[in-house]
Amino acid sequence: MITKIITWSIDRKYWVLGLALAIIGWGAVSLYQSPLDAIPDLSDTQVIVKASFAGQPPSVVENQVTYPLTTAFL
């Protein structure tokens, strides 16, 4: 079966070339006619830092652990 397809393609190489060019042209036209709807995300990157500091209140953890880490990540 594949041998027949290859033989047919070799015998009719101009038809195959024309068909390939037609498909490429159709693809190029489709590429330029398709609408592009891309909106970039301009928001800041969000990072979640989970830290534990045994025996300390959340404000101390925020000031001494979490805040320095988040500023270092930025």
PyMOL Python script that loads the backbone (N, CA, C, O; Angstrom):
from pymol import cmd

cmd.read_pdbstr("""\
ATOM      1  N   MET A   1       0.816  -1.191   0.000  1.00  0.00           N
ATOM      2  CA  MET A   1       0.000   0.000   0.000  1.00  0.00           C
ATOM      3  C   MET A   1       0.864   1.261   0.000  1.00  0.00           C
ATOM      4  O   MET A   1       0.628   2.187  -0.776  1.00  0.00           O
ATOM      5  N   ILE A   2       1.857   1.284   0.873  1.00  0.00           N
ATOM      6  CA  ILE A   2       2.736   2.455   0.937  1.00  0.00           C
ATOM      7  C   ILE A   2       3.578   2.549  -0.329  1.00  0.00           C
ATOM      8  O   ILE A   2       3.869   3.642  -0.815  1.00  0.00           O
ATOM      9  N   THR A   3       3.959   1.410  -0.848  1.00  0.00           N
ATOM     10  CA  THR A   3       4.740   1.405  -2.092  1.00  0.00           C
ATOM     11  C   THR A   3       3.932   2.025  -3.225  1.00  0.00           C
ATOM     12  O   THR A   3       4.477   2.775  -4.035  1.00  0.00           O
ATOM     13  N   LYS A   4       2.640   1.721  -3.289  1.00  0.00           N
ATOM     14  CA  LYS A   4       1.790   2.299  -4.327  1.00  0.00           C
ATOM     15  C   LYS A   4       1.662   3.814  -4.163  1.00  0.00           C
ATOM     16  O   LYS A   4       1.682   4.551  -5.149  1.00  0.00           O
ATOM     17  N   ILE A   5       1.530   4.277  -2.920  1.00  0.00           N
ATOM     18  CA  ILE A   5       1.425   5.713  -2.672  1.00  0.00           C
ATOM     19  C   ILE A   5       2.720   6.418  -3.067  1.00  0.00           C
ATOM     20  O   ILE A   5       2.686   7.480  -3.688  1.00  0.00           O
ATOM     21  N   ILE A   6       3.847   5.836  -2.713  1.00  0.00           N
ATOM     22  CA  ILE A   6       5.140   6.435  -3.069  1.00  0.00           C
ATOM     23  C   ILE A   6       5.321   6.440  -4.583  1.00  0.00           C
ATOM     24  O   ILE A   6       5.764   7.441  -5.147  1.00  0.00           O
ATOM     25  N   THR A   7       4.987   5.344  -5.243  1.00  0.00           N
ATOM     26  CA  THR A   7       5.111   5.278  -6.701  1.00  0.00           C
ATOM     27  C   THR A   7       4.195   6.298  -7.367  1.00  0.00           C
ATOM     28  O   THR A   7       4.605   6.981  -8.305  1.00  0.00           O
ATOM     29  N   TRP A   8       2.945   6.407  -6.883  1.00  0.00           N
ATOM     30  CA  TRP A   8       2.005   7.377  -7.442  1.00  0.00           C
ATOM     31  C   TRP A   8       2.528   8.801  -7.235  1.00  0.00           C
ATOM     32  O   TRP A   8       2.414   9.636  -8.132  1.00  0.00           O
ATOM     33  N   SER A   9       3.103   9.083  -6.058  1.00  0.00           N
ATOM     34  CA  SER A   9       3.622  10.415  -5.765  1.00  0.00           C
ATOM     35  C   SER A   9       4.822  10.751  -6.641  1.00  0.00           C
ATOM     36  O   SER A   9       4.965  11.890  -7.085  1.00  0.00           O
ATOM     37  N   ILE A  10       5.677   9.777  -6.889  1.00  0.00           N
ATOM     38  CA  ILE A  10       6.839  10.018  -7.744  1.00  0.00           C
ATOM     39  C   ILE A  10       6.398  10.248  -9.188  1.00  0.00           C
ATOM     40  O   ILE A  10       6.947  11.109  -9.876  1.00  0.00           O
ATOM     41  N   ASP A  11       5.414   9.486  -9.647  1.00  0.00           N
ATOM     42  CA  ASP A  11       4.928   9.638 -11.023  1.00  0.00           C
ATOM     43  C   ASP A  11       4.219  10.978 -11.221  1.00  0.00           C
ATOM     44  O   ASP A  11       4.236  11.531 -12.320  1.00  0.00           O
ATOM     45  N   ARG A  12       3.616  11.486 -10.195  1.00  0.00           N
ATOM     46  CA  ARG A  12       2.860  12.738 -10.296  1.00  0.00           C
ATOM     47  C   ARG A  12       3.457  13.780  -9.350  1.00  0.00           C
ATOM     48  O   ARG A  12       2.741  14.374  -8.543  1.00  0.00           O
ATOM     49  N   LYS A  13       4.760  13.997  -9.450  1.00  0.00           N
ATOM     50  CA  LYS A  13       5.450  14.873  -8.501  1.00  0.00           C
ATOM     51  C   LYS A  13       4.976  16.318  -8.578  1.00  0.00           C
ATOM     52  O   LYS A  13       4.993  17.010  -7.560  1.00  0.00           O
ATOM     53  N   TYR A  14       4.555  16.799  -9.742  1.00  0.00           N
ATOM     54  CA  TYR A  14       4.075  18.176  -9.851  1.00  0.00           C
ATOM     55  C   TYR A  14       2.704  18.344  -9.191  1.00  0.00           C
ATOM     56  O   TYR A  14       2.406  19.403  -8.639  1.00  0.00           O
ATOM     57  N   TRP A  15       1.877  17.306  -9.246  1.00  0.00           N
ATOM     58  CA  TRP A  15       0.595  17.352  -8.556  1.00  0.00           C
ATOM     59  C   TRP A  15       0.817  17.379  -7.044  1.00  0.00           C
ATOM     60  O   TRP A  15       0.157  18.129  -6.325  1.00  0.00           O
ATOM     61  N   VAL A  16       1.737  16.569  -6.578  1.00  0.00           N
ATOM     62  CA  VAL A  16       2.040  16.517  -5.140  1.00  0.00           C
ATOM     63  C   VAL A  16       2.628  17.852  -4.679  1.00  0.00           C
ATOM     64  O   VAL A  16       2.266  18.356  -3.615  1.00  0.00           O
ATOM     65  N   LEU A  17       3.529  18.422  -5.471  1.00  0.00           N
ATOM     66  CA  LEU A  17       4.121  19.713  -5.134  1.00  0.00           C
ATOM     67  C   LEU A  17       3.049  20.810  -5.110  1.00  0.00           C
ATOM     68  O   LEU A  17       3.024  21.644  -4.205  1.00  0.00           O
ATOM     69  N   GLY A  18       2.172  20.797  -6.108  1.00  0.00           N
ATOM     70  CA  GLY A  18       1.091  21.785  -6.149  1.00  0.00           C
ATOM     71  C   GLY A  18       0.146  21.646  -4.962  1.00  0.00           C
ATOM     72  O   GLY A  18      -0.280  22.644  -4.381  1.00  0.00           O
ATOM     73  N   LEU A  19      -0.178  20.413  -4.606  1.00  0.00           N
ATOM     74  CA  LEU A  19      -1.038  20.187  -3.455  1.00  0.00           C
ATOM     75  C   LEU A  19      -0.365  20.656  -2.160  1.00  0.00           C
ATOM     76  O   LEU A  19      -1.014  21.254  -1.302  1.00  0.00           O
ATOM     77  N   ALA A  20       0.917  20.387  -2.024  1.00  0.00           N
ATOM     78  CA  ALA A  20       1.651  20.827  -0.828  1.00  0.00           C
ATOM     79  C   ALA A  20       1.680  22.351  -0.748  1.00  0.00           C
ATOM     80  O   ALA A  20       1.490  22.916   0.329  1.00  0.00           O
ATOM     81  N   LEU A  21       1.917  23.022  -1.880  1.00  0.00           N
ATOM     82  CA  LEU A  21       1.931  24.490  -1.888  1.00  0.00           C
ATOM     83  C   LEU A  21       0.542  25.059  -1.589  1.00  0.00           C
ATOM     84  O   LEU A  21       0.421  26.082  -0.916  1.00  0.00           O
ATOM     85  N   ALA A  22      -0.494  24.400  -2.086  1.00  0.00           N
ATOM     86  CA  ALA A  22      -1.859  24.850  -1.799  1.00  0.00           C
ATOM     87  C   ALA A  22      -2.166  24.723  -0.309  1.00  0.00           C
ATOM     88  O   ALA A  22      -2.782  25.615   0.275  1.00  0.00           O
ATOM     89  N   ILE A  23      -1.748  23.642   0.298  1.00  0.00           N
ATOM     90  CA  ILE A  23      -1.982  23.457   1.741  1.00  0.00           C
ATOM     91  C   ILE A  23      -1.190  24.485   2.545  1.00  0.00           C
ATOM     92  O   ILE A  23      -1.694  25.019   3.532  1.00  0.00           O
ATOM     93  N   ILE A  24       0.037  24.765   2.134  1.00  0.00           N
ATOM     94  CA  ILE A  24       0.849  25.774   2.826  1.00  0.00           C
ATOM     95  C   ILE A  24       0.207  27.152   2.684  1.00  0.00           C
ATOM     96  O   ILE A  24       0.149  27.915   3.648  1.00  0.00           O
ATOM     97  N   GLY A  25      -0.273  27.469   1.486  1.00  0.00           N
ATOM     98  CA  GLY A  25      -0.947  28.754   1.270  1.00  0.00           C
ATOM     99  C   GLY A  25      -2.208  28.879   2.094  1.00  0.00           C
ATOM    100  O   GLY A  25      -2.472  29.930   2.678  1.00  0.00           O
ATOM    101  N   TRP A  26      -2.985  27.818   2.143  1.00  0.00           N
ATOM    102  CA  TRP A  26      -4.209  27.809   2.948  1.00  0.00           C
ATOM    103  C   TRP A  26      -3.877  28.027   4.428  1.00  0.00           C
ATOM    104  O   TRP A  26      -4.570  28.769   5.124  1.00  0.00           O
ATOM    105  N   GLY A  27      -2.823  27.379   4.894  1.00  0.00           N
ATOM    106  CA  GLY A  27      -2.400  27.561   6.286  1.00  0.00           C
ATOM    107  C   GLY A  27      -1.941  28.982   6.569  1.00  0.00           C
ATOM    108  O   GLY A  27      -2.234  29.528   7.632  1.00  0.00           O
ATOM    109  N   ALA A  28      -1.215  29.593   5.617  1.00  0.00           N
ATOM    110  CA  ALA A  28      -0.750  30.968   5.807  1.00  0.00           C
ATOM    111  C   ALA A  28      -1.924  31.940   5.851  1.00  0.00           C
ATOM    112  O   ALA A  28      -1.944  32.849   6.681  1.00  0.00           O
ATOM    113  N   VAL A  29      -2.898  31.756   4.968  1.00  0.00           N
ATOM    114  CA  VAL A  29      -4.084  32.615   4.979  1.00  0.00           C
ATOM    115  C   VAL A  29      -4.852  32.430   6.279  1.00  0.00           C
ATOM    116  O   VAL A  29      -5.304  33.411   6.869  1.00  0.00           O
ATOM    117  N   SER A  30      -5.005  31.209   6.730  1.00  0.00           N
ATOM    118  CA  SER A  30      -5.712  30.943   7.981  1.00  0.00           C
ATOM    119  C   SER A  30      -4.984  31.557   9.173  1.00  0.00           C
ATOM    120  O   SER A  30      -5.612  32.043  10.115  1.00  0.00           O
ATOM    121  N   LEU A  31      -3.657  31.530   9.122  1.00  0.00           N
ATOM    122  CA  LEU A  31      -2.864  32.104  10.206  1.00  0.00           C
ATOM    123  C   LEU A  31      -3.090  33.603  10.319  1.00  0.00           C
ATOM    124  O   LEU A  31      -3.245  34.124  11.424  1.00  0.00           O
ATOM    125  N   TYR A  32      -3.112  34.295   9.204  1.00  0.00           N
ATOM    126  CA  TYR A  32      -3.271  35.745   9.243  1.00  0.00           C
ATOM    127  C   TYR A  32      -4.719  36.177   9.455  1.00  0.00           C
ATOM    128  O   TYR A  32      -4.956  37.314   9.864  1.00  0.00           O
ATOM    129  N   GLN A  33      -5.676  35.323   9.196  1.00  0.00           N
ATOM    130  CA  GLN A  33      -7.075  35.681   9.393  1.00  0.00           C
ATOM    131  C   GLN A  33      -7.607  35.316  10.769  1.00  0.00           C
ATOM    132  O   GLN A  33      -8.674  35.790  11.158  1.00  0.00           O
ATOM    133  N   SER A  34      -6.898  34.494  11.504  1.00  0.00           N
ATOM    134  CA  SER A  34      -7.393  34.096  12.833  1.00  0.00           C
ATOM    135  C   SER A  34      -7.160  35.234  13.817  1.00  0.00           C
ATOM    136  O   SER A  34      -6.065  35.792  13.874  1.00  0.00           O
ATOM    137  N   PRO A  35      -8.184  35.581  14.593  1.00  0.00           N
ATOM    138  CA  PRO A  35      -8.037  36.681  15.541  1.00  0.00           C
ATOM    139  C   PRO A  35      -7.150  36.279  16.725  1.00  0.00           C
ATOM    140  O   PRO A  35      -7.143  35.126  17.155  1.00  0.00           O
ATOM    141  N   LEU A  36      -6.419  37.241  17.226  1.00  0.00           N
ATOM    142  CA  LEU A  36      -5.535  37.005  18.359  1.00  0.00           C
ATOM    143  C   LEU A  36      -6.073  37.793  19.549  1.00  0.00           C
ATOM    144  O   LEU A  36      -6.196  39.016  19.488  1.00  0.00           O
ATOM    145  N   ASP A  37      -6.383  37.104  20.602  1.00  0.00           N
ATOM    146  CA  ASP A  37      -6.933  37.738  21.778  1.00  0.00           C
ATOM    147  C   ASP A  37      -6.071  37.352  22.977  1.00  0.00           C
ATOM    148  O   ASP A  37      -6.374  36.405  23.703  1.00  0.00           O
ATOM    149  N   ALA A  38      -5.001  38.101  23.164  1.00  0.00           N
ATOM    150  CA  ALA A  38      -4.085  37.805  24.267  1.00  0.00           C
ATOM    151  C   ALA A  38      -3.893  39.069  25.092  1.00  0.00           C
ATOM    152  O   ALA A  38      -3.449  40.095  24.577  1.00  0.00           O
ATOM    153  N   ILE A  39      -4.224  38.989  26.354  1.00  0.00           N
ATOM    154  CA  ILE A  39      -4.060  40.117  27.257  1.00  0.00           C
ATOM    155  C   ILE A  39      -3.037  39.709  28.311  1.00  0.00           C
ATOM    156  O   ILE A  39      -3.251  38.738  29.036  1.00  0.00           O
ATOM    157  N   PRO A  40      -1.932  40.438  28.403  1.00  0.00           N
ATOM    158  CA  PRO A  40      -0.917  40.054  29.386  1.00  0.00           C
ATOM    159  C   PRO A  40      -1.388  40.312  30.813  1.00  0.00           C
ATOM    160  O   PRO A  40      -2.177  41.223  31.062  1.00  0.00           O
ATOM    161  N   ASP A  41      -0.905  39.516  31.729  1.00  0.00           N
ATOM    162  CA  ASP A  41      -1.224  39.671  33.143  1.00  0.00           C
ATOM    163  C   ASP A  41      -0.212  40.646  33.747  1.00  0.00           C
ATOM    164  O   ASP A  41       0.964  40.315  33.902  1.00  0.00           O
ATOM    165  N   LEU A  42      -0.674  41.838  34.083  1.00  0.00           N
ATOM    166  CA  LEU A  42       0.209  42.879  34.595  1.00  0.00           C
ATOM    167  C   LEU A  42       0.208  42.965  36.118  1.00  0.00           C
ATOM    168  O   LEU A  42       0.852  43.848  36.683  1.00  0.00           O
ATOM    169  N   SER A  43      -0.495  42.074  36.783  1.00  0.00           N
ATOM    170  CA  SER A  43      -0.545  42.123  38.242  1.00  0.00           C
ATOM    171  C   SER A  43       0.758  41.614  38.847  1.00  0.00           C
ATOM    172  O   SER A  43       1.525  40.896  38.205  1.00  0.00           O
ATOM    173  N   ASP A  44       0.986  41.999  40.082  1.00  0.00           N
ATOM    174  CA  ASP A  44       2.193  41.554  40.781  1.00  0.00           C
ATOM    175  C   ASP A  44       2.134  40.050  41.028  1.00  0.00           C
ATOM    176  O   ASP A  44       1.060  39.472  41.196  1.00  0.00           O
ATOM    177  N   THR A  45       3.279  39.449  41.045  1.00  0.00           N
ATOM    178  CA  THR A  45       3.370  38.026  41.351  1.00  0.00           C
ATOM    179  C   THR A  45       3.089  37.820  42.836  1.00  0.00           C
ATOM    180  O   THR A  45       3.640  38.513  43.691  1.00  0.00           O
ATOM    181  N   GLN A  46       2.223  36.856  43.123  1.00  0.00           N
ATOM    182  CA  GLN A  46       1.874  36.596  44.514  1.00  0.00           C
ATOM    183  C   GLN A  46       2.611  35.363  45.006  1.00  0.00           C
ATOM    184  O   GLN A  46       2.675  34.337  44.329  1.00  0.00           O
ATOM    185  N   VAL A  47       3.164  35.494  46.205  1.00  0.00           N
ATOM    186  CA  VAL A  47       3.898  34.402  46.821  1.00  0.00           C
ATOM    187  C   VAL A  47       3.288  34.137  48.192  1.00  0.00           C
ATOM    188  O   VAL A  47       3.051  35.065  48.965  1.00  0.00           O
ATOM    189  N   ILE A  48       3.040  32.885  48.481  1.00  0.00           N
ATOM    190  CA  ILE A  48       2.524  32.510  49.795  1.00  0.00           C
ATOM    191  C   ILE A  48       3.674  31.890  50.584  1.00  0.00           C
ATOM    192  O   ILE A  48       4.256  30.884  50.177  1.00  0.00           O
ATOM    193  N   VAL A  49       3.986  32.503  51.704  1.00  0.00           N
ATOM    194  CA  VAL A  49       5.061  32.005  52.562  1.00  0.00           C
ATOM    195  C   VAL A  49       4.419  31.497  53.844  1.00  0.00           C
ATOM    196  O   VAL A  49       3.758  32.249  54.561  1.00  0.00           O
ATOM    197  N   LYS A  50       4.619  30.218  54.126  1.00  0.00           N
ATOM    198  CA  LYS A  50       4.101  29.618  55.357  1.00  0.00           C
ATOM    199  C   LYS A  50       5.290  29.342  56.265  1.00  0.00           C
ATOM    200  O   LYS A  50       6.157  28.526  55.952  1.00  0.00           O
ATOM    201  N   ALA A  51       5.313  30.036  57.387  1.00  0.00           N
ATOM    202  CA  ALA A  51       6.440  29.895  58.308  1.00  0.00           C
ATOM    203  C   ALA A  51       5.907  29.684  59.723  1.00  0.00           C
ATOM    204  O   ALA A  51       4.882  30.242  60.114  1.00  0.00           O
ATOM    205  N   SER A  52       6.616  28.883  60.457  1.00  0.00           N
ATOM    206  CA  SER A  52       6.244  28.682  61.857  1.00  0.00           C
ATOM    207  C   SER A  52       7.428  29.085  62.744  1.00  0.00           C
ATOM    208  O   SER A  52       8.581  28.762  62.457  1.00  0.00           O
ATOM    209  N   PHE A  53       7.116  29.783  63.806  1.00  0.00           N
ATOM    210  CA  PHE A  53       8.122  30.245  64.759  1.00  0.00           C
ATOM    211  C   PHE A  53       7.532  29.936  66.131  1.00  0.00           C
ATOM    212  O   PHE A  53       6.739  30.717  66.656  1.00  0.00           O
ATOM    213  N   ALA A  54       7.911  28.817  66.707  1.00  0.00           N
ATOM    214  CA  ALA A  54       7.266  28.283  67.916  1.00  0.00           C
ATOM    215  C   ALA A  54       7.270  29.287  69.065  1.00  0.00           C
ATOM    216  O   ALA A  54       8.303  29.862  69.409  1.00  0.00           O
ATOM    217  N   GLY A  55       6.097  29.480  69.646  1.00  0.00           N
ATOM    218  CA  GLY A  55       5.980  30.318  70.823  1.00  0.00           C
ATOM    219  C   GLY A  55       5.936  31.801  70.538  1.00  0.00           C
ATOM    220  O   GLY A  55       5.969  32.589  71.483  1.00  0.00           O
ATOM    221  N   GLN A  56       5.865  32.224  69.297  1.00  0.00           N
ATOM    222  CA  GLN A  56       5.854  33.646  68.967  1.00  0.00           C
ATOM    223  C   GLN A  56       4.495  34.047  68.389  1.00  0.00           C
ATOM    224  O   GLN A  56       3.855  33.255  67.697  1.00  0.00           O
ATOM    225  N   PRO A  57       4.061  35.265  68.669  1.00  0.00           N
ATOM    226  CA  PRO A  57       2.788  35.728  68.112  1.00  0.00           C
ATOM    227  C   PRO A  57       2.919  35.985  66.601  1.00  0.00           C
ATOM    228  O   PRO A  57       4.031  36.151  66.099  1.00  0.00           O
ATOM    229  N   PRO A  58       1.807  36.019  65.887  1.00  0.00           N
ATOM    230  CA  PRO A  58       1.839  36.206  64.434  1.00  0.00           C
ATOM    231  C   PRO A  58       2.530  37.493  63.990  1.00  0.00           C
ATOM    232  O   PRO A  58       3.138  37.521  62.920  1.00  0.00           O
ATOM    233  N   SER A  59       2.451  38.548  64.777  1.00  0.00           N
ATOM    234  CA  SER A  59       3.100  39.802  64.375  1.00  0.00           C
ATOM    235  C   SER A  59       4.623  39.657  64.357  1.00  0.00           C
ATOM    236  O   SER A  59       5.286  40.211  63.481  1.00  0.00           O
ATOM    237  N   VAL A  60       5.175  38.923  65.312  1.00  0.00           N
ATOM    238  CA  VAL A  60       6.628  38.698  65.341  1.00  0.00           C
ATOM    239  C   VAL A  60       7.050  37.820  64.164  1.00  0.00           C
ATOM    240  O   VAL A  60       8.075  38.074  63.532  1.00  0.00           O
ATOM    241  N   VAL A  61       6.262  36.791  63.872  1.00  0.00           N
ATOM    242  CA  VAL A  61       6.568  35.922  62.723  1.00  0.00           C
ATOM    243  C   VAL A  61       6.532  36.736  61.441  1.00  0.00           C
ATOM    244  O   VAL A  61       7.385  36.568  60.570  1.00  0.00           O
ATOM    245  N   GLU A  62       5.543  37.620  61.322  1.00  0.00           N
ATOM    246  CA  GLU A  62       5.433  38.462  60.139  1.00  0.00           C
ATOM    247  C   GLU A  62       6.646  39.378  59.997  1.00  0.00           C
ATOM    248  O   GLU A  62       7.214  39.491  58.911  1.00  0.00           O
ATOM    249  N   ASN A  63       7.043  40.027  61.081  1.00  0.00           N
ATOM    250  CA  ASN A  63       8.132  41.006  61.029  1.00  0.00           C
ATOM    251  C   ASN A  63       9.511  40.371  60.898  1.00  0.00           C
ATOM    252  O   ASN A  63      10.377  40.925  60.222  1.00  0.00           O
ATOM    253  N   GLN A  64       9.733  39.230  61.525  1.00  0.00           N
ATOM    254  CA  GLN A  64      11.081  38.665  61.567  1.00  0.00           C
ATOM    255  C   GLN A  64      11.314  37.542  60.557  1.00  0.00           C
ATOM    256  O   GLN A  64      12.462  37.264  60.211  1.00  0.00           O
ATOM    257  N   VAL A  65      10.260  36.894  60.080  1.00  0.00           N
ATOM    258  CA  VAL A  65      10.445  35.752  59.179  1.00  0.00           C
ATOM    259  C   VAL A  65       9.825  36.018  57.808  1.00  0.00           C
ATOM    260  O   VAL A  65      10.515  36.017  56.789  1.00  0.00           O
ATOM    261  N   THR A  66       8.528  36.242  57.803  1.00  0.00           N
ATOM    262  CA  THR A  66       7.799  36.301  56.544  1.00  0.00           C
ATOM    263  C   THR A  66       8.168  37.520  55.707  1.00  0.00           C
ATOM    264  O   THR A  66       8.429  37.387  54.512  1.00  0.00           O
ATOM    265  N   TYR A  67       8.194  38.699  56.311  1.00  0.00           N
ATOM    266  CA  TYR A  67       8.499  39.911  55.547  1.00  0.00           C
ATOM    267  C   TYR A  67       9.896  39.880  54.923  1.00  0.00           C
ATOM    268  O   TYR A  67      10.017  40.201  53.741  1.00  0.00           O
ATOM    269  N   PRO A  68      10.959  39.513  55.648  1.00  0.00           N
ATOM    270  CA  PRO A  68      12.275  39.440  54.994  1.00  0.00           C
ATOM    271  C   PRO A  68      12.320  38.423  53.842  1.00  0.00           C
ATOM    272  O   PRO A  68      12.997  38.647  52.838  1.00  0.00           O
ATOM    273  N   LEU A  69      11.596  37.308  53.995  1.00  0.00           N
ATOM    274  CA  LEU A  69      11.568  36.318  52.908  1.00  0.00           C
ATOM    275  C   LEU A  69      10.868  36.870  51.670  1.00  0.00           C
ATOM    276  O   LEU A  69      11.368  36.717  50.556  1.00  0.00           O
ATOM    277  N   THR A  70       9.723  37.504  51.855  1.00  0.00           N
ATOM    278  CA  THR A  70       8.984  38.019  50.694  1.00  0.00           C
ATOM    279  C   THR A  70       9.744  39.135  49.997  1.00  0.00           C
ATOM    280  O   THR A  70       9.719  39.213  48.769  1.00  0.00           O
ATOM    281  N   THR A  71      10.417  40.000  50.743  1.00  0.00           N
ATOM    282  CA  THR A  71      11.214  41.051  50.101  1.00  0.00           C
ATOM    283  C   THR A  71      12.415  40.461  49.371  1.00  0.00           C
ATOM    284  O   THR A  71      12.827  40.989  48.339  1.00  0.00           O
ATOM    285  N   ALA A  72      12.973  39.389  49.884  1.00  0.00           N
ATOM    286  CA  ALA A  72      14.090  38.732  49.188  1.00  0.00           C
ATOM    287  C   ALA A  72      13.620  38.075  47.896  1.00  0.00           C
ATOM    288  O   ALA A  72      14.347  38.067  46.903  1.00  0.00           O
ATOM    289  N   PHE A  73      12.400  37.520  47.904  1.00  0.00           N
ATOM    290  CA  PHE A  73      11.855  36.905  46.691  1.00  0.00           C
ATOM    291  C   PHE A  73      11.582  37.925  45.603  1.00  0.00           C
ATOM    292  O   PHE A  73      11.726  37.614  44.420  1.00  0.00           O
ATOM    293  N   LEU A  74      11.188  39.141  45.977  1.00  0.00           N
ATOM    294  CA  LEU A  74      10.878  40.170  44.984  1.00  0.00           C
ATOM    295  C   LEU A  74      12.145  40.635  44.309  1.00  0.00           C
ATOM    296  O   LEU A  74      12.097  41.503  43.437  1.00  0.00           O
TER     297      LEU A  74
END
""", "prot")
cmd.dss("prot")
cmd.show_as("cartoon", "prot")
cmd.util.cbc("prot")
cmd.orient("prot")
